[in-house]
Every structure is written in C-alpha cells, then in structure tokens.
Amino acid sequence: MFDWMVWTLPVAVFFCCIALMLVGMTVWEIKSPTTLRKGFLPIATTRGDRLFIGLLSAAYINLAFVGMAGWIAQWLSLESEPSIWVSFVLSMLSLALVMKKG
C-alpha cells in the first residue's frame, strides 16, 4: 500500500497519529459542537483551529529538527545524528500544549 514512497517508521507513526487525530476530532465535533475559547494564543480559537495550529507547529518542529540534526550532532559531539523520535516526541508535546492551553 505504501510502496510508492519510502516510509520510515517515525514518518508512518507521525502520519497515522495525524489521521487518528482527525477522525477523533470529527467524532468529537459531531457529538459536542465546539465554542470559541481564548487561551495563550492571540486569537479566540475552536478545537479545530487549535488542531490546525498545533499540526503546523508539529510539522515545523520536525522540519527544523531534520534540518539541524547534523549541527546538533556536531554541537553535542555525538557520533551520529540524534534520532528522529526526539522530534516526534517534541512535536507531539507541542501539539498537546496548543490543544490544551491554546
């Protein structure tokens, strides 16, 4: 099914998490319509808005990590680049923060 693209395990897990979140948010929205809420974000947002902003920030965290992995390995004197799982965990924590407090 996914033979058209070279999927690594972290990338597949990341996209599966996004798909599960979209399904979960759709069911949640149908069962309990959302209202605007003001958190630490500078605008009033709904759950869907916070999910979108959180997914964008998660993607940027992953891209930044991939782009700076060589520099991080050199700066920390590591033998190899740090695992992509580090950025996955950071991006999911960022997403959870935006969803909860945003």
VODO-865817 format. One record per residue: residue in three letters; x, y, z negated of N, C-alpha, C in turn; residue number from 1. Coordinates in pm, whole numbers, plus 50000, padded with zeros to 5 digits. Atoms other than C-alpha are relative to their C-alpha. Example, Ala and Ser with C-alpha at 12.3 -4.5 7.8 and 13.67 -1.06 7.14 Angstrom:
<pts>
PT residuo   n.X   n.Y   n.Z  ca.X  ca.Y  ca.Z   c.X   c.Y   c.Z num
PT     ALA 50089 49881 50000 51230 49550 49220 50090 50120 50000   1
PT     SER 49918 49881 50006 51367 49894 49286 49923 50109 49927   2
</pts>
This chain:
<pts>
PT residuo   n.X   n.Y   n.Z  ca.X  ca.Y  ca.Z   c.X   c.Y   c.Z num
PT     MET 50081 49880 50000 50000 50000 50000 50086 50126 50000   1
PT     PHE 49914 49883 50009 50277 50244 49910 50130 49982 50077   2
PT     ASP 49878 50028 49925 50530 50112 50162 50042 50116 50089   3
PT     TRP 49968 49889 49912 50514 50431 50369 50094 50101 49934   4
PT     MET 49915 49907 50073 50708 50618 50100 50084 49922 49900   5
PT     VAL 49913 50067 50098 50999 50517 49881 49960 50052 49862   6
PT     TRP 50048 49961 50132 50832 50529 49540 50096 49947 49894   7
PT     THR 49928 50044 50118 51039 50521 49226 49897 49982 49890   8
PT     LEU 50094 50024 50109 50876 50405 48907 49955 50130 49932   9
PT     PRO 50046 49876 50063 50876 50752 48743 49904 50080 50087  10
PT     VAL 50088 49926 49910 50716 50911 49050 49863 49933 50007  11
PT     ALA 50127 50073 49995 50450 50639 49072 49921 50020 49870  12
PT     VAL 50067 49980 50129 50371 50673 48699 49945 50143 49991  13
PT     PHE 50042 49860 50003 50353 51054 48732 49872 50019 50082  14
PT     PHE 50117 49982 49915 50105 51039 49021 49880 49918 49951  15
PT     CYS 50110 50077 50059 49899 50765 48854 49940 50075 49881  16
PT     CYS 50049 49920 50113 49874 50984 48543 49915 50116 50051  17
PT     ILE 50077 49889 49943 49754 51276 48759 49865 49949 50048  18
PT     ALA 50126 50055 49951 49491 51056 48927 49907 49964 49885  19
PT     LEU 50082 50034 50116 49369 50925 48590 49946 50125 49930  20
PT     MET 50046 49876 50061 49350 51279 48452 49887 50062 50081  21
PT     LEU 50106 49944 49916 49143 51395 48749 49869 49922 49985  22
PT     VAL 50121 50081 50021 48900 51105 48708 49941 50028 49862  23
PT     GLY 50047 49973 50136 48879 51162 48333 49938 50137 49985  24
PT     MET 50055 49864 50008 48824 51536 48370 49868 50010 50074  25
PT     THR 50127 49998 49927 48549 51476 48628 49888 49940 49916  26
PT     VAL 50101 50064 50086 48363 51238 48397 49967 50090 49882  27
PT     TRP 50019 49911 50114 48413 51476 48103 49916 50121 50039  28
PT     GLU 50073 49883 49953 48281 51770 48306 49853 49966 50028  29
PT     ILE 50138 50042 49974 47971 51575 48411 49925 49981 49869  30
PT     LYS 50065 50028 50129 47896 51468 48053 49988 50124 49912  31
PT     SER 49999 49882 50086 47983 51800 47888 50055 50118 50079  32
PT     PRO 49951 49884 49923 47998 52115 48105 50084 50093 49914  33
PT     THR 49903 49918 50071 48278 52349 48009 49956 50145 49991  34
PT     THR 50021 49857 50014 48272 52711 47894 50136 50069 50002  35
PT     LEU 49874 49924 50001 48533 52984 47921 50054 50009 49858  36
PT     ARG 49934 49992 50130 48787 52995 47639 50128 50080 50016  37
PT     LYS 49877 49920 49998 49073 53231 47556 50100 49936 49906  38
PT     GLY 49891 50056 50081 49397 53070 47435 50122 50089 50016  39
PT     PHE 49878 49921 49985 49759 53177 47473 50021 50048 50144  40
PT     LEU 49991 49952 49863 49716 53214 47849 49935 50138 50009  41
PT     PRO 50050 49862 49996 49649 53576 47952 49860 50014 50061  42
PT     ILE 50133 49995 49941 49310 53486 48105 49910 49900 49928  43
PT     ALA 50095 50098 50051 48995 53310 47989 49993 49885 50100  44
PT     THR 49992 50116 49911 49003 52957 48130 49899 49893 49961  45
PT     THR 50079 50120 50025 48791 52645 48164 50097 49882 49992  46
PT     ARG 49914 50118 50005 48922 52290 48119 50067 49976 50135  47
PT     GLY 49945 50022 49866 48969 52260 48495 50111 50099 50032  48
PT     ASP 49895 49899 49979 49167 52586 48508 50127 49962 49926  49
PT     ARG 49884 50038 50081 49393 52467 48228 50068 49876 50057  50
PT     LEU 49941 50118 49937 49441 52130 48401 50082 50041 50122  51
PT     PHE 49928 49954 49881 49541 52304 48725 50129 50072 49962  52
PT     ILE 49880 49926 50044 49782 52541 48548 50101 49903 49937  53
PT     GLY 49912 50099 50062 49923 52251 48345 50067 49910 50102  54
PT     LEU 49940 50084 49895 49975 52035 48655 50104 50077 50081  55
PT     LEU 49899 49918 49932 50152 52321 48831 50127 50013 49916  56
PT     SER 49881 49986 50085 50381 52374 48533 50074 49867 49989  57
PT     ALA 49935 50131 50004 50448 51999 48513 50079 49975 50128  58
PT     ALA 49928 50018 49874 50543 51991 48880 50126 50086 50004  59
PT     TYR 49882 49913 50000 50776 52289 48839 50108 49951 49903  60
PT     ILE 49902 50057 50095 50942 52130 48534 50074 49884 50065  61
PT     ASN 49937 50114 49932 51005 51811 48734 50094 50045 50111  62
PT     LEU 49915 49950 49891 51140 52002 49034 50126 50067 49946  63
PT     ALA 49884 49933 50060 51366 52215 48815 50098 49898 49944  64
PT     PHE 49914 50104 50058 51498 51906 48638 50078 49927 50109  65
PT     VAL 49932 50069 49890 51574 51728 48965 50107 50090 50061  66
PT     GLY 49904 49906 49942 51745 52039 49100 50120 50027 49911  67
PT     MET 49891 49967 50092 51955 52094 48789 50063 49878 49933  68
PT     ALA 49950 50121 50066 52029 51730 48696 50153 49989 50006  69
PT     GLY 49854 50005 49987 52385 51746 48830 50068 50101 49908  70
PT     TRP 49945 49896 50086 52453 52070 48646 49987 49961 49853  71
PT     ILE 50020 50044 50139 52306 51928 48323 50101 49892 49964  72
PT     ALA 49902 50107 50026 52527 51618 48352 50140 50058 49982  73
PT     GLN 49868 49937 50012 52834 51837 48404 50009 50081 49871  74
PT     TRP 49999 49914 50117 52741 52080 48125 50007 49919 49871  75
PT     LEU 49998 50085 50119 52680 51799 47874 50108 49892 50005  76
PT     SER 49891 50097 49980 52980 51596 48002 49948 49856 50000  77
PT     LEU 50057 50135 49988 52763 51295 48088 50065 49928 50117  78
PT     GLU 49942 50078 49891 52891 51012 48307 49910 49998 50123  79
PT     SER 50094 49998 49888 52576 51017 48520 49889 50101 49969  80
PT     GLU 50110 49905 50019 52275 51241 48572 49898 49943 49901  81
PT     PRO 50101 50048 50095 52009 51223 48300 49881 49938 50072  82
PT     SER 50113 50071 49942 51709 51001 48362 49884 50094 50031  83
PT     ILE 50116 49920 49962 51406 51145 48538 49887 49984 49898  84
PT     TRP 50101 50018 50104 51199 51008 48248 50002 50117 49902  85
PT     VAL 49992 49884 50088 51324 51306 48046 49907 50110 50051  86
PT     SER 50086 49896 49945 51150 51548 48282 49854 49957 49998  87
PT     PHE 50138 50048 50007 50840 51327 48289 49942 50028 49862  88
PT     VAL 50048 49977 50138 50809 51345 47909 49982 50150 49975  89
PT     LEU 50010 49855 50019 50878 51721 47908 49878 50058 50073  90
PT     SER 50112 49947 49923 50622 51785 48180 49866 49958 49940  91
PT     MET 50125 50044 50062 50353 51577 48006 49975 50074 49867  92
PT     LEU 50016 49921 50121 50419 51760 47678 49954 50142 50034  93
PT     SER 50040 49868 49954 50388 52090 47863 49854 50000 50042  94
PT     LEU 50140 50012 49957 50062 51977 48022 49907 49989 49880  95
PT     ALA 50083 50016 50120 49924 51867 47684 49988 50133 49923  96
PT     LEU 50003 49871 50068 50017 52204 47531 49906 50098 50070  97
PT     VAL 50088 49910 49926 49843 52400 47807 49854 49957 49986  98
PT     MET 50137 50049 50013 49534 52178 47786 49944 50027 49861  99
PT     LYS 50047 49986 50138 49512 52204 47407 49991 50146 49956 100
PT     LYS 49992 49865 50055 49616 52563 47331 49983 50111 50103 101
PT     GLY 50007 49900 49893 49596 52739 47671 49867 50062 50008 102
</pts>
